[in-house]
Amino acid sequence: MASHPKHATPDHVIVDAIRERWSPRAFDSSREVARGDLHRLFEAARWAPSSFNEQPWRFVVTSPRTSPEPHAALLASLTQTNQAWAAAAPILVLAAAASTLERNAEPNALAWYDTGQAVAQLTVQATTMGISVRQMQGFDRVRARAACRVPDAYDPAVVMAIGYAGDPDTLASERHRAQERQPRSRRVIAEFVFEGIWS
């Protein structure tokens, strides 16, 4: 097992991409993510499972280099705490979920669940490529919708910062600098897996 402080120390053997995945706040602002690498991330998301194969996820990709106005507007939709560190990430992505099913226009109760699976696969793929992803729920959905011109039929779900992990010392917040260096921890399996009945 690697000694990196943010690599998990699992109780059972798991694949390296899950063990090594973590969500940094410190990003290296000098390193761009190549377009071909971004395509690989979204290819991973593409093959996520979804109810009735609806694939309800949609992603809007922004960067200060290729789409400066939408990028600035999406960044401004984040909470001030998130803006403080996310500005260094070379890519911001808004993930949205279809609110209705294409097959019959009925509400899609599993859209967010399915979109979460697509984001999870994207994140694991990124980890295998040395790319970091931090997902954020701290943003104004109305402002994000306007920034990315998301149609009414889709609900903004999460904003992702994508790039290469940077030096924690670049973070303005002392609390965030400390959190970047703390080992990861999780509940033990017995706290969330029950056999037969909830116990």
MARZABA-392728 format. One record per residue (C-alpha): residue number from 1; x negated, z, y negated. Coordinates in Angstrom, 2 decimals, decimal comma. Layout:
# MARZABA-392728
<pt seq="NUM" u="X" w="Z" v="Y"/>
...
//
This chain:
# MARZABA-392728
<pt seq="1" u="0,00" w="0,00" v="0,00"/>
<pt seq="2" u="-1,19" w="-0,82" v="-3,49"/>
<pt seq="3" u="-2,01" w="2,01" v="-5,88"/>
<pt seq="4" u="-0,30" w="0,40" v="-8,88"/>
<pt seq="5" u="1,84" w="3,19" v="-10,43"/>
<pt seq="6" u="4,95" w="1,01" v="-10,61"/>
<pt seq="7" u="4,84" w="-0,21" v="-7,01"/>
<pt seq="8" u="7,37" w="1,60" v="-4,86"/>
<pt seq="9" u="6,27" w="3,92" v="-2,07"/>
<pt seq="10" u="9,09" w="3,22" v="0,41"/>
<pt seq="11" u="10,01" w="5,38" v="3,37"/>
<pt seq="12" u="10,42" w="2,25" v="5,51"/>
<pt seq="13" u="8,66" w="-1,12" v="5,53"/>
<pt seq="14" u="10,12" w="-3,61" v="3,03"/>
<pt seq="15" u="8,92" w="-6,98" v="1,73"/>
<pt seq="16" u="6,23" w="-6,85" v="-0,92"/>
<pt seq="17" u="8,36" w="-8,59" v="-3,56"/>
<pt seq="18" u="10,86" w="-5,71" v="-3,49"/>
<pt seq="19" u="8,18" w="-3,02" v="-3,29"/>
<pt seq="20" u="6,28" w="-4,50" v="-6,24"/>
<pt seq="21" u="9,27" w="-5,34" v="-8,47"/>
<pt seq="22" u="9,62" w="-3,25" v="-11,58"/>
<pt seq="23" u="11,02" w="-3,69" v="-15,08"/>
<pt seq="24" u="8,38" w="-3,43" v="-17,81"/>
<pt seq="25" u="9,06" w="-3,11" v="-21,51"/>
<pt seq="26" u="5,54" w="-4,16" v="-22,46"/>
<pt seq="27" u="5,16" w="-7,95" v="-22,37"/>
<pt seq="28" u="2,10" w="-10,08" v="-23,08"/>
<pt seq="29" u="3,22" w="-12,07" v="-26,12"/>
<pt seq="30" u="0,26" w="-14,46" v="-25,77"/>
<pt seq="31" u="1,35" w="-15,82" v="-22,36"/>
<pt seq="32" u="4,11" w="-18,41" v="-22,10"/>
<pt seq="33" u="6,15" w="-18,96" v="-18,94"/>
<pt seq="34" u="5,74" w="-22,56" v="-17,80"/>
<pt seq="35" u="8,92" w="-24,65" v="-17,64"/>
<pt seq="36" u="8,24" w="-25,44" v="-13,97"/>
<pt seq="37" u="8,03" w="-21,72" v="-13,20"/>
<pt seq="38" u="11,33" w="-21,11" v="-14,99"/>
<pt seq="39" u="12,89" w="-23,83" v="-12,84"/>
<pt seq="40" u="11,71" w="-21,98" v="-9,74"/>
<pt seq="41" u="13,39" w="-18,79" v="-10,96"/>
<pt seq="42" u="16,71" w="-20,54" v="-11,50"/>
<pt seq="43" u="16,37" w="-22,37" v="-8,19"/>
<pt seq="44" u="16,23" w="-18,93" v="-6,53"/>
<pt seq="45" u="19,35" w="-17,89" v="-8,45"/>
<pt seq="46" u="21,05" w="-21,13" v="-7,44"/>
<pt seq="47" u="20,99" w="-20,20" v="-3,76"/>
<pt seq="48" u="22,56" w="-16,75" v="-4,15"/>
<pt seq="49" u="25,73" w="-16,09" v="-2,15"/>
<pt seq="50" u="29,08" w="-16,05" v="-3,94"/>
<pt seq="51" u="32,74" w="-15,64" v="-3,06"/>
<pt seq="52" u="34,23" w="-19,03" v="-2,09"/>
<pt seq="53" u="30,86" w="-20,50" v="-3,15"/>
<pt seq="54" u="32,16" w="-20,43" v="-6,74"/>
<pt seq="55" u="28,67" w="-19,79" v="-8,18"/>
<pt seq="56" u="30,18" w="-18,16" v="-11,28"/>
<pt seq="57" u="26,86" w="-17,51" v="-13,03"/>
<pt seq="58" u="25,59" w="-19,39" v="-16,06"/>
<pt seq="59" u="22,30" w="-18,80" v="-17,89"/>
<pt seq="60" u="21,32" w="-19,59" v="-21,48"/>
<pt seq="61" u="17,52" w="-19,68" v="-21,89"/>
<pt seq="62" u="15,98" w="-19,06" v="-25,31"/>
<pt seq="63" u="12,44" w="-18,89" v="-26,61"/>
<pt seq="64" u="10,96" w="-18,68" v="-30,11"/>
<pt seq="65" u="9,03" w="-21,88" v="-29,40"/>
<pt seq="66" u="11,74" w="-24,23" v="-28,07"/>
<pt seq="67" u="14,97" w="-22,71" v="-29,45"/>
<pt seq="68" u="13,98" w="-20,44" v="-32,36"/>
<pt seq="69" u="17,41" w="-19,98" v="-33,97"/>
<pt seq="70" u="19,37" w="-19,08" v="-30,81"/>
<pt seq="71" u="16,44" w="-16,92" v="-29,69"/>
<pt seq="72" u="16,38" w="-14,98" v="-32,96"/>
<pt seq="73" u="20,17" w="-14,54" v="-32,85"/>
<pt seq="74" u="20,12" w="-13,35" v="-29,23"/>
<pt seq="75" u="17,27" w="-10,94" v="-30,02"/>
<pt seq="76" u="19,30" w="-9,62" v="-32,97"/>
<pt seq="77" u="22,24" w="-8,92" v="-30,62"/>
<pt seq="78" u="20,14" w="-6,34" v="-28,75"/>
<pt seq="79" u="20,16" w="-2,67" v="-29,65"/>
<pt seq="80" u="17,37" w="-1,73" v="-32,07"/>
<pt seq="81" u="15,58" w="0,12" v="-29,27"/>
<pt seq="82" u="15,56" w="-3,01" v="-27,12"/>
<pt seq="83" u="14,63" w="-5,28" v="-30,01"/>
<pt seq="84" u="11,52" w="-3,19" v="-30,66"/>
<pt seq="85" u="9,90" w="-4,24" v="-27,37"/>
<pt seq="86" u="11,84" w="-7,38" v="-26,35"/>
<pt seq="87" u="10,49" w="-9,33" v="-29,33"/>
<pt seq="88" u="7,19" w="-9,69" v="-27,44"/>
<pt seq="89" u="8,79" w="-11,34" v="-24,39"/>
<pt seq="90" u="8,39" w="-15,14" v="-24,49"/>
<pt seq="91" u="11,81" w="-15,77" v="-22,94"/>
<pt seq="92" u="15,23" w="-14,18" v="-23,42"/>
<pt seq="93" u="18,04" w="-15,24" v="-21,10"/>
<pt seq="94" u="21,73" w="-14,47" v="-21,44"/>
<pt seq="95" u="23,52" w="-14,35" v="-18,07"/>
<pt seq="96" u="27,27" w="-14,91" v="-18,15"/>
<pt seq="97" u="29,96" w="-14,80" v="-15,47"/>
<pt seq="98" u="33,05" w="-17,00" v="-15,13"/>
<pt seq="99" u="36,17" w="-14,91" v="-15,60"/>
<pt seq="100" u="38,38" w="-17,16" v="-13,45"/>
<pt seq="101" u="38,05" w="-19,11" v="-10,21"/>
<pt seq="102" u="37,58" w="-22,86" v="-10,49"/>
<pt seq="103" u="39,61" w="-23,39" v="-7,31"/>
<pt seq="104" u="42,90" w="-21,95" v="-8,65"/>
<pt seq="105" u="42,30" w="-20,50" v="-12,15"/>
<pt seq="106" u="43,03" w="-17,00" v="-10,86"/>
<pt seq="107" u="40,90" w="-14,07" v="-12,10"/>
<pt seq="108" u="37,57" w="-13,84" v="-10,29"/>
<pt seq="109" u="37,22" w="-10,17" v="-9,45"/>
<pt seq="110" u="33,80" w="-10,75" v="-7,88"/>
<pt seq="111" u="32,23" w="-12,82" v="-10,66"/>
<pt seq="112" u="30,01" w="-10,04" v="-11,98"/>
<pt seq="113" u="29,04" w="-8,97" v="-8,46"/>
<pt seq="114" u="28,07" w="-12,54" v="-7,60"/>
<pt seq="115" u="26,23" w="-13,03" v="-10,88"/>
<pt seq="116" u="24,31" w="-9,84" v="-10,14"/>
<pt seq="117" u="23,23" w="-11,30" v="-6,81"/>
<pt seq="118" u="21,95" w="-14,43" v="-8,55"/>
<pt seq="119" u="20,03" w="-12,32" v="-11,05"/>
<pt seq="120" u="18,59" w="-10,21" v="-8,21"/>
<pt seq="121" u="17,32" w="-13,28" v="-6,40"/>
<pt seq="122" u="15,84" w="-14,62" v="-9,63"/>
<pt seq="123" u="14,10" w="-11,29" v="-10,17"/>
<pt seq="124" u="12,61" w="-11,14" v="-6,67"/>
<pt seq="125" u="11,40" w="-14,74" v="-7,00"/>
<pt seq="126" u="9,79" w="-13,84" v="-10,33"/>
<pt seq="127" u="7,97" w="-10,92" v="-8,72"/>
<pt seq="128" u="6,44" w="-13,20" v="-6,09"/>
<pt seq="129" u="5,07" w="-15,33" v="-8,95"/>
<pt seq="130" u="3,63" w="-12,45" v="-10,99"/>
<pt seq="131" u="6,38" w="-12,82" v="-13,60"/>
<pt seq="132" u="8,26" w="-9,79" v="-14,89"/>
<pt seq="133" u="11,96" w="-9,45" v="-15,67"/>
<pt seq="134" u="13,69" w="-6,62" v="-17,49"/>
<pt seq="135" u="17,49" w="-6,66" v="-17,56"/>
<pt seq="136" u="19,35" w="-5,14" v="-20,51"/>
<pt seq="137" u="22,93" w="-3,99" v="-20,92"/>
<pt seq="138" u="22,14" w="-2,72" v="-24,42"/>
<pt seq="139" u="23,40" w="-5,63" v="-26,50"/>
<pt seq="140" u="26,41" w="-6,65" v="-28,57"/>
<pt seq="141" u="28,41" w="-9,07" v="-26,41"/>
<pt seq="142" u="30,27" w="-10,59" v="-29,34"/>
<pt seq="143" u="27,03" w="-11,39" v="-31,15"/>
<pt seq="144" u="25,36" w="-12,67" v="-27,98"/>
<pt seq="145" u="28,34" w="-14,93" v="-27,26"/>
<pt seq="146" u="28,09" w="-16,39" v="-30,75"/>
<pt seq="147" u="24,29" w="-16,71" v="-30,59"/>
<pt seq="148" u="24,43" w="-18,75" v="-27,37"/>
<pt seq="149" u="27,83" w="-20,39" v="-27,97"/>
<pt seq="150" u="29,25" w="-19,06" v="-24,72"/>
<pt seq="151" u="32,75" w="-20,44" v="-24,01"/>
<pt seq="152" u="35,67" w="-18,02" v="-23,81"/>
<pt seq="153" u="35,99" w="-18,64" v="-20,06"/>
<pt seq="154" u="32,68" w="-16,82" v="-19,48"/>
<pt seq="155" u="31,77" w="-13,17" v="-20,08"/>
<pt seq="156" u="28,27" w="-12,22" v="-21,27"/>
<pt seq="157" u="26,93" w="-9,93" v="-18,56"/>
<pt seq="158" u="23,28" w="-9,12" v="-19,19"/>
<pt seq="159" u="20,28" w="-10,20" v="-21,25"/>
<pt seq="160" u="16,96" w="-10,61" v="-19,45"/>
<pt seq="161" u="13,50" w="-10,49" v="-20,97"/>
<pt seq="162" u="11,16" w="-12,69" v="-18,92"/>
<pt seq="163" u="7,40" w="-12,96" v="-19,20"/>
<pt seq="164" u="4,16" w="-11,39" v="-18,05"/>
<pt seq="165" u="3,71" w="-7,63" v="-18,13"/>
<pt seq="166" u="1,53" w="-6,44" v="-21,00"/>
<pt seq="167" u="-0,37" w="-3,37" v="-22,11"/>
<pt seq="168" u="1,88" w="-0,30" v="-22,47"/>
<pt seq="169" u="-0,21" w="0,75" v="-25,49"/>
<pt seq="170" u="1,39" w="-2,12" v="-27,44"/>
<pt seq="171" u="4,76" w="-0,35" v="-27,32"/>
<pt seq="172" u="5,79" w="1,45" v="-30,51"/>
<pt seq="173" u="7,67" w="4,21" v="-28,69"/>
<pt seq="174" u="5,61" w="7,03" v="-27,21"/>
<pt seq="175" u="8,42" w="7,68" v="-24,71"/>
<pt seq="176" u="8,36" w="4,05" v="-23,57"/>
<pt seq="177" u="4,57" w="4,09" v="-23,24"/>
<pt seq="178" u="4,84" w="7,13" v="-20,97"/>
<pt seq="179" u="7,67" w="5,58" v="-18,94"/>
<pt seq="180" u="5,62" w="2,44" v="-18,31"/>
<pt seq="181" u="3,01" w="4,57" v="-16,53"/>
<pt seq="182" u="5,30" w="6,86" v="-14,53"/>
<pt seq="183" u="5,64" w="6,22" v="-10,79"/>
<pt seq="184" u="8,98" w="4,80" v="-9,68"/>
<pt seq="185" u="11,42" w="6,97" v="-7,75"/>
<pt seq="186" u="14,75" w="6,46" v="-5,99"/>
<pt seq="187" u="17,33" w="8,51" v="-4,11"/>
<pt seq="188" u="16,63" w="8,93" v="-0,40"/>
<pt seq="189" u="18,76" w="6,80" v="1,93"/>
<pt seq="190" u="20,72" w="9,82" v="3,19"/>
<pt seq="191" u="22,18" w="10,29" v="-0,31"/>
<pt seq="192" u="23,89" w="6,89" v="-0,41"/>
<pt seq="193" u="24,31" w="5,68" v="3,19"/>
<pt seq="194" u="26,95" w="7,35" v="5,37"/>
<pt seq="195" u="27,75" w="6,74" v="9,01"/>
<pt seq="196" u="31,39" w="6,30" v="9,96"/>
<pt seq="197" u="32,84" w="8,26" v="7,07"/>
<pt seq="198" u="31,73" w="9,27" v="3,57"/>
<pt seq="199" u="30,00" w="12,61" v="3,94"/>
//
